[in-house]
């Protein structure tokens, strides 16, 4: 029985339901992800799996040269893509991290943490086998500023026993009149192969948990399709990489418990610095976007959103891949990363905001500095028109700060005699850091650290509210702080 009329399931029924022929499973090896939370709504995601964990003890992939990878990709040589990376006589199911999906049904039960007895229970619904055995619920009519608990159940089919269940929770933002402290964490750039805890995942996750943030933002490059072990040049291999990463224990327990906003960047879609027309192997750029936007992460019709978190904070999540044109175009007023509609929305919503502090969260830098040879983000020379347009607007605002991912070093940039500040959160592990020299400390740098970690942002809702930007190492230790 659905008690809540506001509930809307946005997944589709699976077309073919091949139920497993045993009494075990399906399971939730990939946990729960949530996204797009605002005062009254959130999107929940889950996936049914054949086993209760990924096959982490599987066989390692073979590394091939980048040249070989490029030629396989260019020729869309499917046989070669598999044969060169998987040892002879083995198949994908033997490989490290294999986490196959399973048909079955899921049911959601959710409740205000302060009133667990009054739970809302949804109808059972089949996961969508055409979307990698995932299902999403969009919950509406929720209460602002409240914490919700949830439990999701799995069963192989109608009439059969529950095979697995999983707990989760999330916090919703308060309305704009509510003055209260808010803390959030920002992460960028990590992948399965460069995790710093071989058993469990990335250390930043338990480190962030200790800070008990209200919410969390991943700015993208969550996984790297164009890095080896394996190079993911087919849809099946892309899904393989997503499912392997999200079966890691640290990732799973963090995402199950925190309100999250998942952004994406080039490597999530396919190839480095990707743009329309830049396909990767057999996966078109557009298909790469779709797998991220509609299948592997909580979905939303628009890829950008602004969310007020109480009286003193409003954040803007902007999209950097879906609306851009080709990177190689000559710079000019029409060359864009954000696209016209998103830019206008940004100007309008910032103009209308009365929040004490405004934080623009972007998957890649706007101020930089970045390396001279790059031509992919607003801080690069090839985007000087759009950079100037957006910065001219930001210069006219009060207390608007830029937070970004993408670059694999932590930094604070401030342009003297302006109100322009940019906080680069850096890569999610020390082994992932690089791309800039520690000794290359420029005049605009207020802080520079070529190591992994994350950024936390804390708003203190006192009579004279403050906002603090703190860089942390992977263990959570403070390495820099800036307070306004
Ligand atoms: Fe990256």
Boltz pocket constraint, residues with backbone or C-beta under 6 A from the ligand:
constraints:
  - pocket:
      binder: B
      contacts: [[A, 189], [A, 220], [A, 221], [A, 267], [A, 406], [A, 407], [A, 408]]
      max_distance: 6.0
